């Protein structure tokens, strides 16, 4: 499963969003995420000045996800963790920045230090010893299983 499909799974597929009422009448609508922030489409945090009062079509939600992935990818590049290009840890970091924001990920100092040192077992331990893990254990466990299989 590619990165975009993984994010759609984690953030709520169209089928899931239809079931819970965030996708109806052919459009995605704003909802509150687990922390109460307005969100739309596939986990896009609604930013100041953005107006989604008319909803998003599937194509618009997809394009917004592409844009958010590009922003997260640039954030990961700025961290200076030089991982092998084929490493699944790159996708892991992109998903992490997507969910927590770059500032949030920068707070994982021991995790980032372990990655930079190539100490992946310690990186996993650091992920599991976090509020992020306590809030979304299924997602983080799934992400860890993905990198371990890689």
C-alpha positions in Angstrom: 0.0 0.0 0.0 1.5 3.4 -1.0 1.8 6.3 1.4 -1.3 8.1 0.1 -3.4 5.0 0.6 -2.0 4.5 4.1 -3.0 8.0 5.0 -6.5 7.6 3.6 -6.8 4.4 5.8 -5.5 6.2 8.9 -7.5 9.4 8.4 -10.7 7.7 7.2 -11.6 6.3 3.8 -14.5 7.6 1.9 -16.5 4.5 3.0 -15.7 5.2 6.6 -16.5 8.9 6.3 -19.8 8.0 4.6 -20.7 5.7 7.5 -20.0 8.5 10.1 -21.5 11.3 8.1 -18.4 13.3 7.1 -19.0 12.3 3.4 -22.5 12.9 2.1 -24.2 14.2 -1.0 -21.0 13.6 -3.0 -18.8 15.8 -0.8 -16.5 15.7 2.2 -17.6 18.0 5.1 -15.7 19.6 8.0 -15.6 17.5 11.2 -13.8 17.8 14.6 -10.8 15.6 15.0 -10.0 13.6 18.2 -8.6 16.8 19.8 -11.5 19.0 18.7 -9.9 20.8 15.7 -11.8 21.4 12.5 -10.7 18.9 9.9 -11.8 18.0 6.4 -11.1 15.3 3.7 -8.3 13.0 4.7 -7.1 14.6 7.9 -6.5 18.2 6.6 -6.5 20.5 9.6 -8.5 23.6 8.5 -6.2 26.6 8.7 -7.1 30.2 9.5 -8.6 31.8 6.4 -9.6 28.5 4.7 -13.3 28.1 4.0 -14.7 24.7 3.3 -18.4 25.6 4.0 -19.4 24.2 0.6 -17.6 20.9 1.2 -15.0 19.3 -1.0 -15.4 17.0 -4.0 -13.5 13.8 -4.1 -11.0 15.4 -6.5 -10.5 18.4 -4.3 -10.0 16.2 -1.2 -7.5 14.1 -3.1 -5.6 17.2 -4.3 -5.6 18.6 -0.8 -4.1 15.4 0.5 -1.4 15.6 -2.2 -0.6 19.1 -1.1 -0.5 18.1 2.6 1.8 15.1 1.8 4.2 17.5 -0.1 4.3 19.8 2.9 5.0 16.9 5.3 7.7 15.6 2.9 9.4 19.0 2.9 9.2 19.0 6.7 10.8 15.6 6.9 13.6 16.8 4.6 14.2 19.8 7.0 14.8 17.4 9.9 18.2 16.3 8.6 17.6 12.6 9.2 19.5 11.1 6.3 17.8 7.8 5.8 18.3 5.5 2.9 15.9 6.5 0.1 14.2 3.1 0.0 13.7 3.1 3.8 10.2 2.8 5.0 11.2 5.1 7.8 10.8 8.0 5.3 7.1 7.2 4.9 6.9 6.7 8.7 8.3 10.2 9.2 6.0 11.8 6.5 2.9 10.3 8.2 4.2 11.4 11.6 4.7 15.0 10.4 1.3 14.8 8.6 -0.4 13.9 11.9 1.6 15.9 14.5 3.0 18.7 12.4 6.7 19.5 12.1 6.9 21.2 15.5 5.3 18.2 17.1 7.8 15.8 15.5 10.8 18.0 16.5 9.7 17.4 20.1 10.7 13.7 19.7 14.3 14.4 20.3 15.4 10.9 21.5 13.4 9.3 18.6 15.1 11.5 16.0 18.5 11.0 17.5 18.0 7.2 17.4 16.9 7.4 13.7 20.0 9.6 12.8 22.2 6.9 14.5 20.4 4.1 12.6 19.2 2.6 15.9 15.7 1.6 14.8 14.9 -0.5 17.8 15.4 2.5 20.1 13.4 4.7 17.7 10.5 2.3 18.1 10.8 2.3 21.9 10.8 6.1 21.9 7.6 6.2 19.7 5.8 3.9 22.1 6.9 6.0 25.1 4.9 9.0 24.0 1.5 10.7 24.3 1.1 10.3 20.5 1.2 6.5 21.0 -1.2 6.7 23.9 -3.7 8.7 21.7 -3.4 6.6 18.5 -1.9 3.2 19.5 -3.4 1.3 16.6 -2.1 3.7 14.0 1.4 3.8 15.5 1.5 0.0 15.9 0.5 -0.3 12.2 3.2 2.2 11.2 5.8 0.3 13.2 4.7 -3.0 11.7 5.1 -1.4 8.2 8.7 -0.3 8.8 9.7 -3.5 10.5 8.4 -5.6 7.5 10.4 -3.3 5.2 
